[in-house]
Amino acid sequence: MRCLKYFVALGISILFFIFLTCCDAGNSLKDYAGTPFSDEVYKKGVQAIPGKIQCEYYDFGGEGIAYHESDSSNSGSGKYNPADGSYLHEFRMNESVDISYTKSGDIDNNSYNMVDPEMNQLYIGWTSPDEWTKYTVDIKSSGRYRIGIMYTAHDKGKISISINDKDITGPLEIPSTFVLEDTLGWRQWHHWNYLDNIAEVDLEKGMQTLSLFTVATGQMNYDYLEFSIIK
């Protein structure tokens, strides 16, 4: 009888260990100190894949946890867009990730865009090499995914994407959106474009962390990444 109880207890322990191991395989959040972003406007928290990952909704957690920036000031919110009490001008202005938003008046809706963005859409800008942002994401289905990006780029740049702090793409070339025919000098590179297939990757179902890295050149603006399941 004692032997039977021993083997039953041993069997339960083994099953519990297998259960924990399987859970950890699809969930790397155990040792991650960041938390999903939400506020009075964006209340969803964790972003989902398949779907769009809005770049400005990087996690809470601060420098070295949820993002890395080359300086401590926000060049957009509260500065380029002066603090005036509005949501768009003051969005995350006390954090050092540089954020702005799309504007009408022939600024972000100009005729030289390859793809027109939504107006009043927040985005990450003023990027430099080695900067990154991290997101808690819920991958709904395991499978192969195609990645798209909505962006602008002063010069040809490079980005990479990591899942659970492991690089899954390597350096990805991002074409410049510079248009010489644009007669406004400051706007010659500020033209929005959407690339629908910068990479194809295999993802596992579960709660994961996703990181977007600026690898080379910088001076790119990131609106969103889009993950579409292939199979």
Secondary structure, 3 states (H helix, E strand, C coil): CHHHHHHHHHHHHHHHHHHHHHHHHCCCCCCCCCECCCCCCCCCCCEEECEEEEHHHCCECCECCCEECCCCCCCCEECCEECCCCHHHHCCCCCCCCEEECCCCCCCCCCCCCCCCCCCCEEECCCCCCCEEEEEEEECCCEEEEEEEEEEECCCEEEEEEECCEECCCCEEECCCCCCCCCCHHHCCCCCEEEEEEEEEEECCEEEEEEEEEEECCCEEEEEEEEEECC
